[in-house]
Amino acid sequence: MRELKNNNIFLIGPMGAGKSSIGKYLAKSLNKKFYDTDEEIEKRTGVDICWVFDLEGEEGFRHRESAVIEELTKLTGIVLATGGGSVLNEENRTLLAEHGTVIYLDVSLEYQSNRTINESRRPLLRAPNRDAVLEQLHIERKPLYESLADWRMLTDNRTIPSIVDEIVKWLNQKD
């Protein structure tokens, strides 16, 4: 298997790319522990992400997210699904790059819109024009995802098992 930094795999990408679902399946396939930054924040606060956003704003949420990333990147042998905006923080990007293999799960705007249409748990999408928000986030974040990633994979029109199979094949390739 390809040498993994700290034997960790970190999944980055926009909301709706499948980071959590793929991460759970990938962790099981590789016999690793799975973590999700949003789930960790919810466990620690005892409330959902929307409540954190409402009470503390995006800045408060991002502070909590960075603390979780700092803690979890110190572990070894994990799969971590990060929040779509976690790459906005330079320290987060550094920690992810230094402590794991970073896989960018990409998704087209069309698929992203369809996958998130009924999501009430996404604070940034509580806006009148969701598609405009998704497009703006895409413009701001895509260069960060691309510069951080060790590998990129498009998840449009793919099943979770086929995506995980392809990731595992890539991990098993020789350098």
LOTOR-590223 format. One record per residue (C-alpha): y, x, z; residue in one letter; residue number from 1. Coordinates in Angstrom, 1 decimal, padded with zeros to 4 digits, m for minus. Layout:
{pt {Y; X; Z}; A; NUM}
...
//
This chain:
{pt {000.0; 000.0; 000.0}; M; 1}
{pt {003.5; 001.2; m000.8}; R; 2}
{pt {005.1; 002.9; 002.2}; E; 3}
{pt {007.2; 000.3; 004.0}; L; 4}
{pt {010.0; 001.3; 006.3}; K; 5}
{pt {008.8; 000.5; 009.8}; N; 6}
{pt {006.1; m001.6; 008.1}; N; 7}
{pt {008.7; m004.4; 007.8}; N; 8}
{pt {009.6; m006.7; 005.0}; I; 9}
{pt {013.0; m008.4; 005.0}; F; 10}
{pt {013.7; m011.4; 002.7}; L; 11}
{pt {017.2; m011.9; 001.6}; I; 12}
{pt {018.7; m014.4; m000.9}; G; 13}
{pt {020.6; m017.7; m001.0}; P; 14}
{pt {019.7; m020.9; 000.8}; M; 15}
{pt {017.0; m022.7; m001.1}; G; 16}
{pt {015.4; m019.6; m002.5}; A; 17}
{pt {012.4; m020.2; m000.3}; G; 18}
{pt {012.8; m017.3; 002.2}; K; 19}
{pt {011.4; m019.2; 005.2}; S; 20}
{pt {008.4; m020.8; 003.4}; S; 21}
{pt {007.5; m017.7; 001.5}; I; 22}
{pt {008.1; m015.5; 004.5}; G; 23}
{pt {005.6; m017.5; 006.6}; K; 24}
{pt {002.9; m017.3; 003.9}; Y; 25}
{pt {003.6; m013.7; 003.2}; L; 26}
{pt {003.4; m012.8; 006.9}; A; 27}
{pt {000.0; m014.6; 007.2}; K; 28}
{pt {m001.3; m012.8; 004.0}; S; 29}
{pt {m000.3; m009.4; 005.4}; L; 30}
{pt {m001.2; m010.1; 009.0}; N; 31}
{pt {002.3; m009.6; 010.2}; K; 32}
{pt {004.5; m011.5; 012.6}; K; 33}
{pt {007.0; m013.8; 011.0}; F; 34}
{pt {010.6; m014.3; 012.2}; Y; 35}
{pt {013.4; m016.4; 010.8}; D; 36}
{pt {017.0; m015.6; 011.9}; T; 37}
{pt {018.0; m019.3; 012.0}; D; 38}
{pt {015.0; m020.3; 014.0}; E; 39}
{pt {015.6; m017.4; 016.4}; E; 40}
{pt {019.3; m018.6; 016.9}; I; 41}
{pt {018.1; m022.1; 017.5}; E; 42}
{pt {015.5; m020.9; 020.1}; K; 43}
{pt {018.0; m018.9; 021.9}; R; 44}
{pt {020.8; m021.5; 022.0}; T; 45}
{pt {018.6; m024.5; 022.4}; G; 46}
{pt {020.5; m026.4; 019.7}; V; 47}
{pt {020.4; m026.6; 015.9}; D; 48}
{pt {022.4; m024.4; 013.5}; I; 49}
{pt {024.9; m027.2; 012.7}; C; 50}
{pt {025.8; m027.6; 016.4}; W; 51}
{pt {026.4; m023.9; 016.6}; V; 52}
{pt {028.7; m024.1; 013.5}; F; 53}
{pt {030.5; m027.1; 014.9}; D; 54}
{pt {031.1; m025.6; 018.3}; L; 55}
{pt {031.6; m021.9; 017.4}; E; 56}
{pt {032.5; m022.0; 013.8}; G; 57}
{pt {031.0; m019.7; 011.1}; E; 58}
{pt {032.4; m016.6; 012.9}; E; 59}
{pt {030.5; m017.5; 016.1}; G; 60}
{pt {027.3; m018.2; 014.1}; F; 61}
{pt {027.6; m014.9; 012.2}; R; 62}
{pt {028.0; m013.0; 015.5}; H; 63}
{pt {024.8; m014.6; 016.8}; R; 64}
{pt {023.0; m013.9; 013.5}; E; 65}
{pt {024.0; m010.2; 013.7}; S; 66}
{pt {022.7; m009.9; 017.2}; A; 67}
{pt {019.4; m011.4; 016.2}; V; 68}
{pt {019.2; m009.0; 013.1}; I; 69}
{pt {020.0; m006.0; 015.3}; E; 70}
{pt {017.2; m006.9; 017.7}; E; 71}
{pt {014.5; m007.9; 015.2}; L; 72}
{pt {015.1; m004.9; 012.9}; T; 73}
{pt {014.0; m002.7; 015.8}; K; 74}
{pt {010.5; m004.2; 015.7}; L; 75}
{pt {007.7; m002.9; 013.4}; T; 76}
{pt {005.2; m004.8; 011.3}; G; 77}
{pt {007.2; m008.0; 010.7}; I; 78}
{pt {008.4; m010.3; 007.9}; V; 79}
{pt {011.9; m011.5; 008.5}; L; 80}
{pt {013.6; m014.3; 006.6}; A; 81}
{pt {017.3; m013.8; 006.9}; T; 82}
{pt {020.1; m016.4; 006.5}; G; 83}
{pt {021.8; m016.5; 003.1}; G; 84}
{pt {025.1; m015.2; 004.5}; G; 85}
{pt {023.6; m012.4; 006.7}; S; 86}
{pt {024.4; m009.9; 003.9}; V; 87}
{pt {028.2; m010.5; 004.4}; L; 88}
{pt {028.1; m008.2; 007.4}; N; 89}
{pt {028.0; m004.5; 006.5}; E; 90}
{pt {026.2; m003.6; 009.7}; E; 91}
{pt {023.5; m006.2; 008.9}; N; 92}
{pt {023.0; m004.7; 005.4}; R; 93}
{pt {022.7; m001.2; 006.9}; T; 94}
{pt {020.1; m002.3; 009.5}; L; 95}
{pt {018.1; m004.2; 006.9}; L; 96}
{pt {018.1; m001.2; 004.5}; A; 97}
{pt {017.2; 001.4; 007.1}; E; 98}
{pt {014.5; m000.6; 008.9}; H; 99}
{pt {012.5; m002.4; 006.2}; G; 100}
{pt {011.7; m003.0; 002.6}; T; 101}
{pt {014.2; m005.6; 001.3}; V; 102}
{pt {013.1; m008.2; m001.1}; I; 103}
{pt {015.7; m010.4; m002.8}; Y; 104}
{pt {014.4; m013.9; m003.5}; L; 105}
{pt {016.7; m015.3; m006.1}; D; 106}
{pt {017.1; m018.8; m007.4}; V; 107}
{pt {019.1; m020.3; m010.2}; S; 108}
{pt {022.0; m022.6; m009.2}; L; 109}
{pt {020.2; m025.6; m010.7}; E; 110}
{pt {017.1; m025.1; m008.6}; Y; 111}
{pt {019.1; m024.2; m005.5}; Q; 112}
{pt {021.0; m027.5; m005.9}; S; 113}
{pt {017.8; m029.5; m006.3}; N; 114}
{pt {016.1; m027.8; m003.4}; R; 115}
{pt {018.9; m028.3; m001.0}; T; 116}
{pt {020.0; m031.8; m002.0}; I; 117}
{pt {018.6; m033.6; 001.0}; N; 118}
{pt {019.3; m030.8; 003.5}; E; 119}
{pt {021.3; m031.9; 006.5}; S; 120}
{pt {020.7; m028.6; 008.3}; R; 121}
{pt {022.9; m026.5; 006.1}; R; 122}
{pt {026.4; m026.5; 007.6}; P; 123}
{pt {028.0; m024.9; 004.5}; L; 124}
{pt {026.8; m027.8; 002.3}; L; 125}
{pt {028.5; m030.4; 004.4}; R; 126}
{pt {031.2; m030.6; 001.7}; A; 127}
{pt {032.2; m033.2; m000.9}; P; 128}
{pt {031.3; m030.9; m003.8}; N; 129}
{pt {028.1; m029.2; m002.9}; R; 130}
{pt {027.6; m027.6; m006.3}; D; 131}
{pt {031.0; m026.0; m006.2}; A; 132}
{pt {030.2; m024.5; m002.8}; V; 133}
{pt {026.8; m023.2; m004.1}; L; 134}
{pt {028.5; m021.6; m007.1}; E; 135}
{pt {031.2; m019.9; m004.9}; Q; 136}
{pt {028.6; m018.6; m002.5}; L; 137}
{pt {026.6; m017.3; m005.5}; H; 138}
{pt {029.6; m015.4; m006.8}; I; 139}
{pt {030.4; m013.9; m003.4}; E; 140}
{pt {026.9; m013.0; m002.3}; R; 141}
{pt {024.9; m012.1; m005.4}; K; 142}
{pt {026.3; m008.5; m005.8}; P; 143}
{pt {025.5; m007.9; m002.1}; L; 144}
{pt {021.9; m009.1; m002.5}; Y; 145}
{pt {021.5; m007.0; m005.6}; E; 146}
{pt {022.8; m003.8; m004.1}; S; 147}
{pt {020.7; m004.2; m000.9}; L; 148}
{pt {017.4; m005.2; m002.5}; A; 149}
{pt {014.4; m002.8; m003.1}; D; 150}
{pt {013.1; m005.5; m005.4}; W; 151}
{pt {014.2; m008.9; m006.8}; R; 152}
{pt {012.1; m011.9; m007.6}; M; 153}
{pt {013.2; m015.2; m009.2}; L; 154}
{pt {011.6; m018.2; m007.4}; T; 155}
{pt {012.5; m021.0; m009.9}; D; 156}
{pt {009.6; m023.2; m010.8}; N; 157}
{pt {007.0; m021.1; m008.9}; R; 158}
{pt {004.5; m021.9; m006.1}; T; 159}
{pt {004.6; m020.2; m002.8}; I; 160}
{pt {001.1; m018.7; m003.3}; P; 161}
{pt {002.0; m017.3; m006.7}; S; 162}
{pt {005.2; m015.7; m005.4}; I; 163}
{pt {003.4; m014.2; m002.4}; V; 164}
{pt {000.6; m012.9; m004.7}; D; 165}
{pt {003.3; m011.2; m006.9}; E; 166}
{pt {005.0; m009.7; m003.8}; I; 167}
{pt {001.7; m008.3; m002.5}; V; 168}
{pt {000.9; m006.8; m005.9}; K; 169}
{pt {004.3; m005.1; m006.0}; W; 170}
{pt {003.8; m003.8; m002.4}; L; 171}
{pt {000.4; m002.4; m003.4}; N; 172}
{pt {001.7; m000.5; m006.4}; Q; 173}
{pt {001.9; 003.2; m006.2}; K; 174}
{pt {005.4; 004.7; m006.3}; D; 175}
//
